[in-house]
Amino acid sequence: MNENKSCIDCGYANCNKMDRSYNNFCMTTHMDEEALMEAMECYSEGSEDLRVAKAAAEVESENYCKMTRVEEIMEFAKKLQITKIGIATCVGLLSEARTAAKIFRAHGFEVFGIGCKAGAVPKVTVGIPKRCENVGVNMCNPILQAKILNRHHTGLNVVIGLCVGHDSLFYKHSDALVTTLVVKDRVLCHNPAAALYQAHGYYARLLDSNSSIPNEPNAEK
């Protein structure tokens, strides 16, 4: 097996519909059996992982191309008998978060949300370089967001527009399951997939390893 190739290099996806052939580096035919066994053990009868997997599969099967993601989140929560939804939002998307909360509440959910700047802690307090104050003095605090929602015993947390990396820290520290409603992309109106769709067009520069990032900050400043 070519260890430099994986599923992202595959154009067949025979593991999906089984209507083609497997390529010579297929992850299915060259499976790490130990990893597969460890994964399947997580779905043991009565496990929380199996309960979540069943709920997710049912939401997909019953509502394929019918429900919006907002609706799917509520349907997923209902199947898991979750009554309290947490929202971890970027303060720049508070309007969207309020709308999401109104929708969730209209369908019987209790909702508690917290913005990324809550606590108003200056960035320099934790050692973030002062130059990062060019987009705001106070730090985004996703760990605090997770801790607060943990204390409010939310059953499902919904991320709305947390920055790259801040979302990673939130996922890491959240006790509850997490799903994402809005992915932050300031340039593309929070539609990051547009860069992929335009990778051979307007955003072809992304495929050029020698191209520079527009307005890239000077690390020496």
Sequence and secondary structure as in RCSB ss.txt:
>XXXX:A:sequence
MNENKSCIDCGYANCNKMDRSYNNFCMTTHMDEEALMEAMECYSEGSEDLRVAKAAAEVESENYCKMTRVEEIME
FAKKLQITKIGIATCVGLLSEARTAAKIFRAHGFEVFGIGCKAGAVPKVTVGIPKRCENVGVNMCNPILQAKILN
RHHTGLNVVIGLCVGHDSLFYKHSDALVTTLVVKDRVLCHNPAAALYQAHGYYARLLDSNSSIPNEPNAEK
>XXXX:A:secstr
  TT  GGG S  HHHH  S   TT TTTT  HHHHHHHHHTT TT HHHHHHHHHHHHHHHHTTTS HHHHHHH
HHHHTT  EEEEEE GGGHHHHHHHHHHHHHTT EEEEEETTTT  BGGGGT  GGGGGG SB   HHHHHHHHH
HTT SEEEEES  TTHHHHHHHH SSEEEEEE   TTTTT THHHHHTTTTTTGGGG TT   TT   TT 
